[in-house]
Amino acid sequence: MYKILIIEDDTKIADHLKNYITKYGYDVAIVSEFDHVMDDFHQYRPSLVLLDINLPSFDGYYWCRQIRKESICPVIFISARIGEMDQVMALENGGDDFIMKPFHPEIVMAKIRSQLRRAYGEYAIQAEERVLELEGLRLFPERMELSFAENTITLTKKEADILESLLERYPRVAGREDLLEKLWDDLSYVDENTLNVNITRVRKKLELFGIQGAIETVRGVGYRMHVTWSKDEQK
């Protein structure tokens, strides 16, 4: 049974969500101590998180970053904030989707089902862990880790998704639209600069290995991996 963790300080909204989602056969828990959100997360080990932005002590962006340090479970933000930048911030801090208040509960259920299918359904990881390798550069998508020359660094979910697409397409070009669709379900509030920012972050991660110029910009089309390092190169 999938487990849904609700992190929402409005008890009426939290209870409403719990009662509605439970009717569809999900196990649902509500966080009550907002100074210790991660304690509940560790104890409950949810399949998916519904997360408000405006919370006591620390906001939802902060808690999403904490979750992303150790889990790739889907996180759906639910907030009364309607500005485009709030929605972009939610995605940039590790969120997978965004729902604006007031919301229809069927929309919430549709988003939950979509994210669960992506994470655990027909597109879920296989029992044997996947590894994508190119000239000694090894990506572990499910772990969100990148290794090279006996060194390993941790990636954000978006960084791992970008590298996964680039390595799978190598030596072909990964189109901008394809990358955007892989990274975000709803493109209506994602501008061109959002992808550029994430590509820059991936490049900086590669530079930690001493790898320069590995992601080539193909103007007007997208991006392509370009091998600029030696398999036996040491950092």
C-alpha positions as CSV (number, residue, x, y, z in Angstrom):
1,M,0.0,0.0,0.0
2,Y,1.3,3.4,-0.9
3,K,1.8,5.8,2.0
4,I,1.1,9.5,1.7
5,L,2.6,12.0,4.2
6,I,0.8,15.4,4.5
7,I,2.8,18.3,5.7
8,E,0.2,21.1,6.1
9,D,-0.3,23.3,9.1
10,D,-4.0,24.1,8.4
11,T,-5.7,21.2,10.2
12,K,-8.9,21.5,8.3
13,I,-7.2,21.2,4.9
14,A,-4.9,18.4,6.2
15,D,-7.9,16.4,7.6
16,H,-9.9,17.0,4.4
17,L,-7.0,15.7,2.3
18,K,-6.5,12.7,4.5
19,N,-10.2,11.7,4.5
20,Y,-10.4,12.0,0.7
21,I,-7.2,10.2,-0.1
22,T,-7.9,7.4,2.3
23,K,-11.1,6.6,0.4
24,Y,-8.9,5.5,-2.5
25,G,-7.1,2.9,-0.5
26,Y,-3.9,4.9,0.5
27,D,-2.4,5.0,3.9
28,V,-2.2,8.6,5.0
29,A,-0.4,10.4,7.9
30,I,-0.3,14.0,8.9
31,V,2.7,15.8,10.4
32,S,1.8,17.7,13.6
33,E,5.3,18.7,14.9
34,F,6.6,21.2,12.4
35,D,10.0,21.6,14.1
36,H,10.7,17.9,13.5
37,V,9.3,17.1,10.1
38,M,12.2,14.8,9.2
39,D,11.5,12.7,12.3
40,D,8.0,11.9,11.0
41,F,9.5,11.3,7.5
42,H,12.0,8.8,8.8
43,Q,9.4,7.0,10.9
44,Y,6.7,6.9,8.3
45,R,8.8,6.4,5.2
46,P,6.2,7.7,2.8
47,S,5.8,6.9,-0.9
48,L,4.8,10.5,-1.6
49,V,4.7,13.8,0.2
50,L,2.1,16.6,0.0
51,L,3.9,19.7,1.2
52,D,2.6,23.2,2.0
53,I,5.0,26.2,1.5
54,N,3.9,28.4,4.4
55,L,4.8,26.4,7.5
56,P,5.8,27.3,11.1
57,S,9.6,27.6,11.8
58,F,10.9,26.5,8.3
59,D,9.1,26.8,5.0
60,G,8.2,24.0,2.6
61,Y,11.2,24.8,0.4
62,Y,13.5,24.0,3.3
63,W,11.9,20.7,4.1
64,C,11.9,19.7,0.5
65,R,15.6,20.2,0.4
66,Q,16.0,18.1,3.5
67,I,13.9,15.3,2.0
68,R,16.0,15.5,-1.2
69,K,19.2,14.9,0.7
70,E,18.1,11.3,1.3
71,S,15.1,10.4,-0.8
72,I,13.7,10.7,-4.3
73,C,10.1,10.0,-3.3
74,P,7.7,12.4,-5.2
75,V,7.0,15.7,-3.5
76,I,3.9,17.7,-4.5
77,F,3.7,21.2,-3.2
78,I,0.2,22.5,-2.3
79,S,0.1,26.2,-1.6
80,A,-2.1,29.4,-1.7
81,R,0.9,31.2,-3.3
82,I,0.0,31.7,-6.9
83,G,3.0,33.6,-8.2
84,E,5.0,32.0,-11.0
85,M,8.2,32.5,-9.1
86,D,6.7,30.5,-6.1
87,Q,6.0,27.6,-8.5
88,V,9.5,27.8,-10.0
89,M,11.0,27.9,-6.5
90,A,9.1,24.8,-5.6
91,L,10.5,22.9,-8.6
92,E,14.0,24.3,-8.1
93,N,14.1,23.1,-4.5
94,G,13.3,19.5,-5.5
95,G,9.5,19.4,-5.9
96,D,7.9,17.3,-8.6
97,D,4.6,19.1,-9.0
98,F,2.6,22.1,-7.7
99,I,-1.1,22.5,-6.9
100,M,-2.6,25.9,-6.1
101,K,-5.2,26.4,-3.3
102,P,-8.1,26.3,-3.4
103,F,-8.0,23.0,-5.2
104,H,-10.4,20.3,-6.3
105,P,-9.6,17.0,-4.5
106,E,-9.8,15.1,-7.8
107,I,-7.0,17.2,-9.1
108,V,-4.9,16.2,-6.1
109,M,-5.7,12.5,-6.7
110,A,-4.8,12.8,-10.4
111,K,-1.4,14.4,-9.5
112,I,-0.8,11.7,-6.8
113,R,-1.5,8.9,-9.2
114,S,0.7,10.4,-11.9
115,Q,3.6,10.8,-9.6
116,L,3.2,7.3,-8.1
117,R,3.1,5.8,-11.6
118,R,6.3,7.7,-12.5
119,A,8.1,6.6,-9.4
120,Y,6.8,3.1,-8.8
121,G,4.6,2.0,-11.7
122,E,5.3,1.2,-15.3
123,Y,8.3,3.5,-15.4
124,A,9.6,2.4,-12.0
125,I,13.2,1.2,-11.4
126,Q,14.0,-2.4,-12.0
127,A,15.0,-4.8,-9.3
128,E,18.6,-4.6,-10.6
129,E,20.1,-1.2,-10.1
130,R,20.7,0.8,-13.3
131,V,24.1,2.2,-14.1
132,L,24.8,4.5,-17.0
133,E,28.5,4.7,-17.9
134,L,30.5,6.8,-20.4
135,E,34.3,6.6,-20.5
136,G,34.5,5.9,-16.8
137,L,31.8,8.4,-15.8
138,R,29.1,6.4,-14.0
139,L,25.6,7.6,-13.1
140,F,23.4,5.8,-10.6
141,P,20.0,7.4,-11.3
142,E,18.1,5.8,-8.5
143,R,20.8,6.8,-5.9
144,M,21.3,10.2,-7.5
145,E,25.0,9.7,-7.4
146,L,27.7,10.3,-10.0
147,S,31.1,8.6,-9.8
148,F,34.4,9.2,-11.6
149,A,38.0,8.1,-10.8
150,E,37.0,6.5,-7.5
151,N,35.2,9.7,-6.4
152,T,31.5,10.1,-5.9
153,I,29.2,13.1,-5.6
154,T,25.5,13.4,-4.8
155,L,23.1,15.0,-7.3
156,T,19.7,16.6,-6.9
157,K,16.8,14.8,-8.7
158,K,16.8,17.3,-11.5
159,E,20.6,17.0,-12.0
160,A,20.3,13.2,-12.1
161,D,17.4,13.4,-14.6
162,I,19.4,15.7,-16.9
163,L,22.5,13.5,-16.9
164,E,20.4,10.4,-17.4
165,S,18.8,11.9,-20.5
166,L,22.2,13.1,-21.9
167,L,23.9,9.7,-21.3
168,E,21.0,7.8,-22.7
169,R,21.0,9.9,-25.9
170,Y,24.8,10.0,-26.3
171,P,26.2,10.8,-28.9
172,R,22.9,12.2,-30.1
173,V,21.4,15.5,-29.0
174,A,18.9,15.7,-26.1
175,G,16.3,18.2,-27.2
176,R,15.3,21.1,-24.9
177,E,11.6,20.1,-25.1
178,D,12.4,16.5,-24.3
179,L,14.4,17.6,-21.3
180,L,11.7,19.9,-20.0
181,E,9.1,17.3,-20.3
182,K,11.2,14.8,-18.4
183,L,11.9,17.2,-15.6
184,W,8.5,18.8,-15.2
185,D,5.0,17.5,-15.7
186,D,3.5,21.0,-16.2
187,L,5.4,23.3,-18.5
188,S,3.1,26.3,-18.2
189,Y,5.1,28.0,-15.5
190,V,8.6,26.8,-16.6
191,D,10.5,29.3,-18.6
192,E,13.6,28.8,-20.8
193,N,16.0,30.1,-18.2
194,T,14.9,27.3,-15.7
195,L,16.5,24.6,-17.8
196,N,19.6,26.8,-18.4
197,V,20.1,27.1,-14.7
198,N,19.8,23.4,-14.1
199,I,22.3,22.6,-17.0
200,T,24.7,25.1,-15.4
201,R,24.4,23.2,-12.1
202,V,25.2,19.9,-13.8
203,R,28.2,21.4,-15.4
204,K,29.5,22.6,-12.0
205,K,29.0,19.1,-10.6
206,L,31.1,17.7,-13.4
207,E,33.8,20.3,-12.8
208,L,34.1,18.8,-9.3
209,F,35.7,15.9,-11.1
210,G,37.9,18.2,-13.1
211,I,35.7,17.5,-16.2
212,Q,35.4,20.7,-18.3
213,G,33.2,21.3,-21.4
214,A,31.4,18.0,-21.2
215,I,27.9,19.3,-21.9
216,E,27.8,20.9,-25.4
217,T,25.1,23.4,-26.2
218,V,23.6,22.7,-29.6
219,R,22.1,26.1,-30.4
220,G,18.3,26.0,-31.1
221,V,18.1,22.3,-30.5
222,G,19.3,21.2,-27.0
223,Y,22.4,19.7,-25.4
224,R,24.8,16.8,-26.0
225,M,27.4,15.0,-24.0
226,H,30.9,15.5,-25.3
227,V,33.7,13.3,-24.0
228,T,36.4,15.7,-22.9
229,W,38.1,13.4,-20.4
230,S,40.0,10.1,-20.3
231,K,38.6,7.0,-18.8
232,D,41.7,6.5,-16.8
233,E,42.1,10.2,-15.8
234,Q,42.6,10.9,-12.1
235,K,41.1,13.8,-10.3
